Amino acid sequence: MPQRKIIHVDCDCFYAAVEMRDDPTLSNVPLAVGGAGGRGVVATCNYKARAFGVRSAMPGAEARRLCPDLVMVPPDMARYRNASKQVMGILRELTDLVEPLSLDEAFLDVSDIDDHRGSATLMARYLRERVKNEVGITISAGVAPNKFLAKIASDWQKPDGLFVVKPDEIDGFVRELNVEKLFGVGQVTASRLHALGVQTCGDLQTLGVDVLIEQFGKQGFRLHEMAHGRDERPVVVSRIAKSVSVERTFSEDLPDMAACETVLASLVADLNLRLSRKGRDKPIHKLFIKIRYSDFSTHSLERVRENVRDPALEDYLPLLGELVTNRERPVRLLGLGVRFRNDDAPVTQLRLFD
């Protein structure tokens, strides 16, 4: 198989970047975008705020304690969606093989693109310049032979950075990579790996695939593959989908129901972006919502809503209210989605999250 050339692009502090673009006075202050009031949470923040320790999903009260001069503005999802469409439009002018992951990040497969001398690095520079000049925000990019490495690379020199992992550099790059950088490795898995004496991917390689599978099951094999820098997943442009969903795991638990309500708006925006490329013309049969608490217990709820075409925040708030019985319980993960109606299929009860 020919060597793939994958680019991962990620907008820098996206919501905050759009706010600073539209109001330049905000560029000179620590800025957060999020829910108003003492119970709101930070959706994202600029790098001046991050220097004080402010971060996404942090309660607004804690953010203001860390940074007394923090300016907090409410999210404007319509403006963010518009900026996202501009960015994705620029990406698709280079290649049709674009897989958006959310409003502010996407994978591109440029393996067969001859523009810019066929160099993925030059293509990434070109995309960064165009987005900066035409959209007015910065993006960071990672270039690598696969999606896993490209995504890690895009975070390597943030903000406004470009990092390249060449095929002959993969082994040296991954050997020194901390296991916390691997997809799916949260605090619990990292702690289990540390207990086995594993800190880096080099340690994972030494441990071996048999031990990893014994300890972690199927995830053990994925850890082994990532530890060697391997990832065969293609960039997915479209597929036949029975459902479309988005979810977000928070580095720090959302403290309560009010914080979940604040985050829900951005999840709905991400869902509509995915619907625009996967199923905007498909009839929606159900809406569903998923929540995982700090103790890792997971609950979900779905309801028939066949008159919904463009899901909105107001469609999901009642489901959240019905699902959550304890408004003060910390939340680790929040997700939502839609299920499509299939008029040609026999009537059967489908499992949640197939």
BELZI-V636047 format. One record per pair of residues at least 12 apart in sequence whose ideal C-beta (glycine too) atoms are under 10 Angstrom apart, sorted by sequence separation. I is the first residue (numbers start at 0). J is the second residue. D is the distance in whole Angstrom. If there is no record, write none. Layout:
<<I J D> <I J D>>
//
This chain:
<<18 30 6> <31 43 7> <32 44 7> <41 53 6> <43 55 5> <52 64 10> <53 65 6> <59 71 6> <87 99 6> <95 107 10> <96 108 4> <97 109 10> <107 119 9> <126 138 7> <127 139 8> <140 152 8> <141 153 3> <152 164 5> <177 189 9> <207 219 10> <208 220 6> <211 223 5> <287 299 6> <288 300 6> <289 301 9> <302 314 10> <18 31 10> <30 43 9> <31 44 4> <32 45 9> <41 54 7> <42 55 7> <43 56 10> <44 57 8> <51 64 10> <52 65 5> <53 66 5> <86 99 9> <94 107 6> <95 108 9> <96 109 8> <109 122 5> <127 140 6> <139 152 9> <140 153 6> <141 154 7> <149 162 9> <151 164 8> <179 192 9> <197 210 10> <206 219 9> <210 223 9> <211 224 10> <249 262 8> <287 300 7> <288 301 8> <304 317 10> <338 351 9> <15 29 10> <16 30 10> <18 32 6> <30 44 6> <31 45 8> <41 55 6> <42 56 8> <48 62 7> <51 65 5> <52 66 8> <91 105 9> <93 107 7> <94 108 7> <96 110 8> <109 123 9> <126 140 7> <139 153 5> <141 155 7> <148 162 10> <149 163 9> <178 192 5> <179 193 10> <192 206 9> <197 211 9> <208 222 9> <209 223 9> <286 300 9> <287 301 4> <288 302 9> <304 318 9> <319 333 8> <15 30 5> <17 32 9> <29 44 7> <30 45 5> <40 55 8> <41 56 7> <51 66 4> <87 102 9> <90 105 6> <94 109 5> <96 111 8> <107 122 8> <123 138 9> <138 153 9> <139 154 7> <141 156 9> <148 163 10> <149 164 8> <178 193 8> <195 210 8> <208 223 4> <211 226 8> <247 262 7> <286 301 7> <287 302 8> <302 317 8> <338 353 9> <14 30 10> <15 31 7> <16 32 10> <29 45 7> <30 46 9> <32 48 10> <40 56 6> <41 57 5> <50 66 9> <51 67 9> <53 69 7> <83 99 8> <86 102 9> <87 103 10> <90 106 10> <91 107 9> <93 109 7> <94 110 9> <96 112 9> <107 123 9> <123 139 10> <124 140 8> <139 155 8> <140 156 9> <141 157 10> <148 164 5> <195 211 9> <203 219 10> <206 222 9> <207 223 8> <208 224 9> <270 286 10> <285 301 5> <286 302 6> <302 318 6> <319 335 8> <336 352 9> <14 31 9> <15 32 5> <28 45 8> <29 46 9> <30 47 7> <31 48 5> <40 57 6> <41 58 8> <48 65 9> <49 66 9> <51 68 9> <86 103 8> <90 107 6> <94 111 8> <109 126 10> <123 140 4> <139 156 7> <155 172 10> <197 214 10> <206 223 9> <284 301 9> <285 302 6> <286 303 8> <287 304 10> <301 318 8> <318 335 8> <12 30 9> <14 32 4> <15 33 10> <29 47 4> <30 48 6> <31 49 10> <40 58 6> <41 59 6> <44 62 7> <48 66 6> <51 69 8> <53 71 10> <83 101 8> <84 102 9> <86 104 9> <87 105 7> <94 112 6> <122 140 9> <123 141 8> <124 142 10> <139 157 5> <148 166 10> <208 226 9> <247 265 8> <285 303 5> <286 304 5> <300 318 6> <334 352 9> <12 31 10> <13 32 9> <14 33 9> <26 45 8> <28 47 7> <29 48 4> <39 58 8> <40 59 6> <47 66 9> <83 102 4> <86 105 8> <93 112 7> <107 126 8> <123 142 5> <138 157 10> <139 158 6> <140 159 10> <141 160 9> <142 161 7> <143 162 9> <145 164 9> <178 197 6> <179 198 9> <180 199 9> <181 200 7> <192 211 9> <195 214 7> <203 222 6> <204 223 8> <208 227 10> <247 266 6> <284 303 7> <285 304 6> <286 305 10> <299 318 10> <300 319 9> <302 321 8> <12 32 9> <25 45 8> <27 47 8> <28 48 9> <29 49 8> <33 53 10> <38 58 7> <39 59 4> <40 60 10> <41 61 9> <48 68 9> <82 102 8> <83 103 7> <94 114 9> <120 140 9> <122 142 8> <137 157 9> <138 158 9> <139 159 6> <140 160 8> <141 161 8> <142 162 7> <143 163 7> <144 164 7> <148 168 10> <152 172 9> <177 197 10> <178 198 7> <179 199 10> <180 200 8> <194 214 10> <195 215 10> <203 223 7> <206 226 9> <245 265 9> <246 266 8> <283 303 10> <284 304 8> <285 305 8> <315 335 5> <26 47 9> <29 50 8> <37 58 8> <38 59 7> <39 60 9> <40 61 9> <41 62 5> <47 68 9> <48 69 6> <82 103 9> <83 104 10> <93 114 7> <119 140 9> <121 142 10> <137 158 6> <138 159 8> <139 160 5> <140 161 5> <141 162 5> <142 163 4> <143 164 4> <144 165 8> <145 166 10> <148 169 7> <151 172 9> <177 198 7> <178 199 7> <205 226 9> <245 266 6> <283 304 7> <284 305 6> <286 307 7> <300 321 6> <301 322 10> <314 335 9> <315 336 10> <25 47 10> <29 51 6> <31 53 6> <33 55 9> <37 59 7> <38 60 8> <40 62 8> <41 63 10> <44 66 9> <47 69 9> <48 70 9> <80 102 7> <83 105 9> <92 114 10> <93 115 9> <120 142 5> <137 159 4> <138 160 9> <139 161 7> <140 162 8> <141 163 8> <142 164 7> <143 165 8> <144 166 5> <151 173 9> <177 199 6> <178 200 7> <181 203 8> <192 214 9> <200 222 9> <203 225 8> <204 226 5> <244 266 10> <245 267 9> <247 269 8> <266 288 9> <283 305 7> <285 307 9> <300 322 4> <30 53 9> <31 54 9> <32 55 10> <33 56 9> <36 59 7> <37 60 5> <39 62 9> <47 70 10> <48 71 9> <79 102 6> <119 142 5> <136 159 10> <137 160 9> <138 161 9> <139 162 8> <140 163 9> <141 164 7> <142 165 9> <143 166 9> <176 199 6> <177 200 8> <178 201 10> <191 214 7> <192 215 9> <200 223 10> <203 226 4> <204 227 7> <245 268 9> <246 269 9> <282 305 7> <283 306 9> <284 307 10> <299 322 8> <300 323 9> <314 337 9> <29 53 7> <31 55 9> <33 57 9> <34 58 9> <35 59 8> <36 60 9> <79 103 8> <118 142 9> <119 143 9> <144 168 10> <145 169 9> <148 172 7> <175 199 6> <176 200 5> <178 202 8> <191 215 8> <202 226 8> <203 227 9> <245 269 4> <246 270 10> <283 307 5> <286 310 6> <298 322 6> <18 43 10> <33 58 9> <34 59 7> <44 69 8> <45 70 9> <119 144 9> <143 168 9> <144 169 7> <148 173 8> <151 176 7> <155 180 10> <174 199 7> <175 200 8> <176 201 8> <177 202 10> <178 203 7> <197 222 9> <200 225 7> <201 226 8> <244 269 10> <245 270 5> <263 288 9> <282 307 10> <283 308 7> <298 323 9> <310 335 8> <15 41 10> <17 43 10> <19 45 6> <31 57 8> <33 59 6> <37 63 9> <44 70 10> <76 102 9> <123 149 10> <143 169 8> <147 173 9> <154 180 8> <173 199 9> <174 200 6> <175 201 7> <188 214 10> <200 226 4> <244 270 7> <245 271 9> <282 308 9> <283 309 9> <298 324 9> <310 336 9> <14 41 10> <15 42 9> <16 43 9> <18 45 8> <44 71 9> <173 200 4> <174 201 4> <176 203 9> <188 215 7> <199 226 9> <200 227 8> <243 270 7> <245 272 9> <283 310 7> <288 315 6> <310 337 6> <14 42 6> <15 43 5> <19 47 10> <31 59 7> <41 69 9> <94 122 9> <131 159 8> <148 176 9> <172 200 9> <173 201 8> <174 202 9> <200 228 8> <243 271 10> <245 273 6> <280 308 10> <286 314 6> <287 315 9> <288 316 10> <13 42 9> <14 43 5> <15 44 6> <16 45 8> <33 62 8> <42 71 10> <93 122 6> <123 152 10> <143 172 9> <151 180 6> <174 203 9> <197 226 9> <243 272 10> <244 273 8> <245 274 10> <259 288 10> <279 308 8> <286 315 7> <288 317 10> <290 319 8> <13 43 6> <14 44 9> <15 45 4> <41 71 8> <93 123 10> <119 149 9> <123 153 9> <150 180 10> <151 181 9> <170 200 10> <171 201 10> <173 203 9> <174 204 7> <188 218 8> <192 222 8> <243 273 5> <279 309 8> <288 318 4> <307 337 8> <12 43 5> <14 45 10> <15 46 9> <31 62 6> <42 73 9> <43 74 9> <151 182 9> <170 201 9> <173 204 8> <243 274 6> <259 290 8> <283 314 10> <286 317 9> <287 318 8> <288 319 6> <292 323 10> <11 43 10> <12 44 7> <15 47 9> <31 63 9> <39 71 7> <42 74 6> <93 125 8> <127 159 8> <150 182 8> <183 215 10> <243 275 10> <286 318 6> <290 322 6> <296 328 10> <10 43 10> <12 45 5> <15 48 8> <29 62 9> <93 126 7> <103 136 9> <105 138 10> <107 140 9> <109 142 9> <127 160 9> <147 180 10> <240 273 9> <243 276 9> <288 321 9> <289 322 9> <290 323 7> <292 325 9> <304 337 8> <11 45 9> <12 46 7> <15 49 10> <39 73 8> <42 76 10> <92 126 9> <104 138 9> <110 144 9> <127 161 7> <147 181 8> <170 204 9> <184 218 9> <188 222 8> <240 274 10> <243 277 5> <274 308 10> <275 309 10> <288 322 6> <294 328 9> <297 331 9> <301 335 10> <304 338 10> <11 46 8> <12 47 10> <31 66 8> <36 71 10> <103 138 8> <104 139 10> <106 141 10> <107 142 10> <126 161 10> <147 182 7> <183 218 6> <242 277 10> <243 278 6> <274 309 8> <287 322 10> <288 323 9> <293 328 8> <294 329 9> <296 331 10> <297 332 8> <299 334 8> <301 336 9> <303 338 9> <305 340 7> <12 48 9> <29 65 9> <30 66 10> <35 71 7> <43 79 10> <89 125 9> <90 126 6> <93 129 9> <146 182 9> <242 278 9> <243 279 10> <274 310 8> <292 328 6> <293 329 4> <295 331 7> <299 335 10> <301 337 9> <12 49 8> <29 66 5> <34 71 8> <35 72 9> <42 79 10> <89 126 6> <92 129 8> <124 161 6> <184 221 10> <240 277 5> <241 278 9> <253 290 10> <292 329 7> <293 330 7> <294 331 9> <295 332 9> <297 334 10> <299 336 10> <301 338 7> <303 340 10> <28 66 10> <29 67 9> <31 69 6> <32 70 10> <33 71 6> <35 73 6> <108 146 9> <123 161 6> <183 221 7> <184 222 8> <239 277 9> <240 278 6> <243 281 9> <271 309 6> <290 328 9> <292 330 6> <293 331 5> <29 68 6> <30 69 8> <31 70 7> <32 71 7> <33 72 8> <34 73 7> <90 129 9> <106 145 10> <123 162 9> <182 221 8> <183 222 8> <237 276 7> <238 277 7> <239 278 9> <242 281 10> <252 291 10> <253 292 10> <254 293 10> <271 310 7> <291 330 7> <292 331 6> <293 332 10> <28 68 7> <29 69 5> <30 70 5> <31 71 5> <32 72 6> <33 73 8> <34 74 8> <86 126 9> <89 129 5> <90 130 9> <106 146 6> <123 163 8> <181 221 8> <182 222 10> <236 276 8> <237 277 6> <238 278 10> <241 281 9> <243 283 9> <252 292 8> <253 293 9> <270 310 6> <271 311 9> <290 330 6> <291 331 5> <292 332 9> <14 55 10> <28 69 8> <29 70 7> <30 71 8> <31 72 8> <32 73 8> <33 74 7> <89 130 6> <108 149 10> <120 161 7> <181 222 7> <184 225 9> <235 276 10> <236 277 10> <237 278 9> <240 281 8> <242 283 10> <252 293 5> <290 331 9> <291 332 4> <28 70 5> <29 71 10> <30 72 7> <32 74 5> <107 149 9> <120 162 10> <183 225 9> <235 277 10> <239 281 10> <242 284 9> <246 288 10> <249 291 10> <251 293 10> <267 309 10> <290 332 7> <291 333 8> <12 55 9> <27 70 10> <32 75 9> <86 129 9> <89 132 10> <106 149 7> <120 163 5> <182 225 7> <241 284 10> <242 285 8> <244 287 7> <246 289 6> <248 291 8> <267 310 6> <268 311 10> <289 332 7> <290 333 6> <291 334 8> <85 129 10> <86 130 6> <89 133 7> <106 150 8> <119 163 8> <178 222 8> <181 225 5> <244 288 9> <246 290 10> <249 293 10> <267 311 6> <268 312 9> <289 333 7> <290 334 8> <25 70 7> <85 130 8> <88 133 9> <89 134 7> <118 163 10> <120 165 9> <180 225 9> <181 226 8> <242 287 8> <244 289 8> <246 291 9> <267 312 5> <270 315 9> <288 333 8> <289 334 4> <290 335 9> <24 70 9> <88 134 9> <100 146 10> <104 150 8> <119 165 10> <266 312 9> <267 313 9> <288 334 7> <289 335 7> <25 72 8> <32 79 9> <86 133 9> <106 153 10> <178 225 9> <264 311 9> <265 312 10> <267 314 8> <287 334 9> <288 335 5> <289 336 8> <22 70 10> <82 130 10> <85 133 7> <86 134 6> <90 138 10> <98 146 8> <178 226 8> <182 230 9> <264 312 5> <267 315 6> <287 335 7> <288 336 8> <301 349 9> <85 134 5> <89 138 10> <104 153 8> <176 225 9> <263 312 6> <266 315 8> <267 316 10> <286 335 7> <287 336 6> <22 72 9> <84 134 10> <85 135 9> <86 136 8> <100 150 9> <176 226 8> <286 336 8> <287 337 7> <301 351 7> <83 134 9> <85 136 9> <264 315 9> <285 336 9> <286 337 6> <287 338 7> <300 351 9> <301 352 10> <18 70 9> <82 134 6> <86 138 7> <173 225 8> <174 226 9> <176 228 9> <260 312 9> <263 315 6> <264 316 10> <285 337 7> <286 338 8> <299 351 5> <81 134 10> <82 135 8> <173 226 6> <174 227 10> <263 316 7> <284 337 8> <285 338 4> <299 352 7> <18 72 6> <21 75 9> <82 136 7> <173 227 7> <174 228 9> <283 337 5> <284 338 5> <285 339 9> <18 73 10> <173 228 4> <260 315 9> <263 318 10> <283 338 7> <284 339 6> <285 340 9> <297 352 9> <18 74 9> <172 228 7> <173 229 9> <260 316 7> <263 319 7> <281 337 9> <283 339 6> <284 340 4> <15 72 9> <17 74 10> <18 75 8> <21 78 7> <170 227 8> <171 228 10> <259 316 10> <281 338 10> <282 339 6> <283 340 7> <284 341 8> <14 72 9> <17 75 8> <20 78 9> <169 227 8> <170 228 7> <281 339 4> <282 340 4> <284 342 10> <169 228 4> <242 301 10> <260 319 7> <278 337 8> <280 339 10> <281 340 8> <282 341 9> <14 74 6> <18 78 8> <43 103 9> <168 228 9> <169 229 9> <259 319 6> <260 320 9> <281 341 9> <282 342 8> <14 75 8> <17 78 6> <18 79 9> <21 82 9> <259 320 10> <278 339 6> <14 76 9> <17 79 6> <20 82 8> <166 228 9> <274 336 9> <277 339 10> <289 351 8> <16 79 10> <185 248 7> <256 319 8> <259 322 10> <260 323 10> <273 336 9> <274 337 7> <289 352 7> <14 78 9> <17 81 9> <164 228 8> <186 250 9> <256 320 8> <259 323 7> <270 334 9> <273 337 10> <285 349 9> <287 351 7> <14 79 6> <17 82 5> <183 248 10> <185 250 9> <270 335 6> <274 339 10> <284 349 9> <287 352 8> <13 79 7> <16 82 8> <17 83 9> <260 326 10> <269 335 9> <270 336 6> <271 337 10> <285 351 10> <243 310 10> <256 323 5> <259 326 9> <266 333 7> <270 337 7> <14 82 9> <255 323 9> <256 324 10> <262 330 9> <266 334 7> <267 335 7> <10 79 10> <13 82 8> <256 325 8> <257 326 8> <259 328 10> <266 335 6> <13 83 8> <255 325 9> <256 326 4> <257 327 10> <263 333 7> <266 336 9> <255 326 6> <256 327 8> <258 329 9> <259 330 6> <262 333 6> <10 82 8> <255 327 5> <256 328 8> <258 330 7> <263 335 7> <10 83 8> <13 86 9> <254 327 8> <255 328 7> <147 221 10> <151 225 9> <254 328 9> <255 329 7> <256 330 8> <259 333 6> <253 328 10> <254 329 6> <255 330 8> <258 333 9> <10 86 7> <252 328 9> <253 329 7> <254 330 8> <147 224 8> <148 225 9> <151 228 10> <252 329 4> <253 330 4> <8 86 8> <147 225 6> <251 329 9> <252 330 6> <253 331 8> <8 87 10> <252 331 5> <253 332 9> <145 225 10> <148 228 6> <150 230 9> <249 329 9> <251 331 9> <252 332 9> <253 333 7> <8 89 10> <147 228 7> <148 229 9> <149 230 9> <249 330 7> <250 331 10> <8 90 7> <147 229 8> <148 230 7> <249 331 6> <145 228 8> <147 230 4> <248 331 6> <249 332 7> <6 90 9> <144 228 8> <145 229 7> <146 230 6> <147 231 10> <247 331 10> <248 332 5> <249 333 8> <143 228 8> <144 229 10> <145 230 4> <146 231 9> <147 232 8> <149 234 10> <247 332 7> <248 333 9> <17 103 10> <144 230 9> <145 231 7> <146 232 5> <246 332 6> <247 333 6> <248 334 9> <6 93 9> <16 103 9> <143 230 9> <145 232 7> <146 233 8> <246 333 7> <247 334 7> <6 94 9> <13 101 9> <14 102 9> <145 233 10> <146 234 7> <245 333 9> <246 334 3> <247 335 10> <8 97 9> <13 102 7> <14 103 8> <146 235 10> <245 334 6> <246 335 8> <13 103 4> <244 334 6> <245 335 7> <246 336 8> <5 96 9> <6 97 10> <7 98 10> <8 99 10> <9 100 9> <10 101 9> <12 103 9> <13 104 8> <244 335 7> <245 336 7> <9 101 9> <10 102 8> <11 103 9> <244 336 3> <5 98 10> <7 100 9> <10 103 4> <243 336 6> <244 337 8> <9 103 7> <10 104 7> <242 336 6> <243 337 6> <244 338 9> <8 103 9> <9 104 4> <10 105 10> <242 337 6> <243 338 9> <8 104 6> <9 105 8> <242 338 5> <243 339 8> <7 104 7> <8 105 6> <240 337 10> <241 338 7> <242 339 7> <7 105 7> <8 106 8> <240 338 10> <241 339 6> <6 105 9> <7 106 5> <8 107 7> <240 339 7> <241 340 10> <6 106 7> <7 107 8> <239 339 10> <241 341 7> <5 106 6> <6 107 4> <5 107 7> <6 108 8> <4 107 9> <5 108 6> <6 109 6> <241 344 9> <4 108 7> <5 109 8> <3 108 6> <4 109 5> <5 110 8> <3 109 9> <4 110 5> <6 112 10> <246 352 10> <3 110 5> <4 111 9> <242 349 9> <2 110 8> <3 111 10> <4 112 8> <187 295 8> <241 349 8> <244 352 8> <1 110 7> <49 158 10> <242 351 10> <1 111 9> <242 352 8> <46 157 9> <242 353 7> <46 158 6> <241 353 7> <4 117 8> <6 119 6> <45 158 9> <46 159 10> <4 118 9> <5 119 8> <6 120 9> <20 134 8> <21 135 8> <4 119 4> <8 123 8> <20 135 4> <3 119 9> <4 120 9> <6 122 7> <7 123 9> <19 135 9> <20 136 6> <6 123 5> <17 134 9> <19 136 8> <20 137 10> <4 122 8> <8 126 6> <16 134 9> <17 135 8> <4 123 10> <8 127 8> <16 135 8> <17 136 6> <6 126 7> <10 130 8> <16 136 4> <15 136 10> <16 137 7> <8 130 8> <16 138 9> <13 136 7> <10 134 9> <12 136 9> <13 137 10> <110 234 9> <11 136 7> <12 137 9> <13 138 9> <108 233 7> <109 234 9> <10 136 6> <11 137 5> <106 232 9> <108 234 4> <10 137 8> <11 138 7> <106 233 9> <107 234 7> <108 235 10> <10 138 5> <11 139 6> <106 234 5> <108 236 9> <9 138 6> <10 139 8> <105 234 9> <106 235 8> <8 138 5> <9 139 5> <8 139 7> <9 140 8> <7 139 9> <8 140 5> <9 141 8> <7 140 7> <8 141 8> <6 140 6> <7 141 5> <8 142 10> <98 232 10> <6 141 7> <7 142 8> <98 233 9> <5 141 8> <6 142 5> <7 143 8> <98 234 5> <5 142 7> <6 143 8> <96 233 9> <97 234 7> <98 235 5> <99 236 10> <4 142 7> <5 143 6> <96 234 5> <97 235 10> <98 236 6> <4 143 8> <5 144 7> <7 146 7> <96 235 9> <97 236 7> <98 237 9> <3 143 9> <4 144 7> <5 145 6> <6 146 10> <7 147 9> <94 234 9> <96 236 6> <3 144 5> <4 145 10> <5 146 6> <7 148 9> <8 149 9> <9 150 8> <95 236 7> <2 144 6> <3 145 6> <5 147 9> <7 149 4> <16 158 9> <94 236 10> <2 145 10> <3 146 9> <5 148 8> <6 149 6> <7 150 5> <5 149 4> <7 151 8> <9 153 5> <101 245 7> <4 149 9> <5 150 9> <7 152 7> <8 153 7> <9 154 7> <12 157 9> <91 236 10> <100 245 9> <186 331 10> <3 149 9> <6 152 9> <7 153 4> <11 157 6> <12 158 7> <101 247 9> <185 331 9> <5 152 9> <6 153 8> <7 154 9> <11 158 4> <185 332 10> <9 157 8> <10 158 9> <11 159 6> <9 158 10> <11 160 9> <9 160 10> <8 161 10> <6 161 10> <6 163 10> <5 164 10> <4 166 10> <103 265 10> <3 166 10> <102 265 8> <2 166 6> <101 265 9> <101 266 9> <102 268 6> <103 269 9> <101 268 9> <102 269 6> <105 272 10> <101 269 5> <100 269 8> <101 270 10> <102 271 9> <103 272 10> <99 269 9> <102 272 6> <101 272 7> <102 273 10> <100 272 9> <101 273 8> <99 272 6> <100 273 9> <99 273 7> <99 275 9> <99 276 7> <98 276 9> <99 277 10> <97 276 9> <79 264 10> <83 268 8> <87 272 8> <79 265 8> <83 269 9> <74 261 8> <73 261 9> <74 262 10> <76 264 6> <80 268 6> <84 272 9> <87 275 9> <75 264 10> <76 265 7> <79 268 7> <80 269 10> <83 272 7> <87 276 9> <61 251 9> <74 264 6> <56 247 8> <73 264 10> <74 265 7> <76 267 8> <77 268 9> <80 271 7> <84 275 9> <55 247 9> <56 248 10> <57 249 9> <76 268 5> <80 272 7> <56 249 4> <57 250 9> <58 251 9> <61 254 9> <76 269 10> <55 249 8> <56 250 6> <57 251 6> <60 254 9> <74 268 9> <54 249 10> <55 250 7> <56 251 6> <58 253 8> <76 271 9> <80 275 10> <54 250 7> <55 251 9> <56 252 8> <57 253 10> <58 254 5> <54 251 8> <56 253 6> <57 254 9> <58 255 9> <56 254 9> <58 257 9> <59 258 9> <58 258 7> <57 258 9> <56 258 8> <59 261 9> <58 261 10> <56 261 10> <56 262 7> <55 262 9> <40 249 9> <55 265 10> <40 251 10> <40 253 6> <40 254 8> <40 255 9> <38 254 8> <38 255 7> <40 257 8> <41 258 10> <38 256 9> <39 257 7> <40 258 4> <38 257 4> <39 258 7> <40 259 9> <42 261 7> <37 257 9> <38 258 7> <40 260 9> <41 261 9> <42 262 7> <36 257 8> <39 260 9> <40 261 5> <41 262 10> <38 260 9> <39 261 5> <40 262 6> <42 264 8> <43 265 9> <34 257 7> <38 261 8> <39 262 10> <42 265 6> <34 258 7> <5 230 9> <33 258 9> <36 261 9> <34 260 8> <35 261 9> <3 230 9> <5 232 10> <7 234 10> <34 261 3> <3 231 9> <5 233 10> <6 234 10> <33 261 6> <34 262 8> <5 234 7> <33 262 9> <3 233 8> <34 264 9> <0 231 9> <3 234 9> <33 265 10> <32 265 9> <76 311 10> <76 312 8> <14 265 8> <13 265 10> <14 268 10> <56 330 9> <56 333 10>>
//
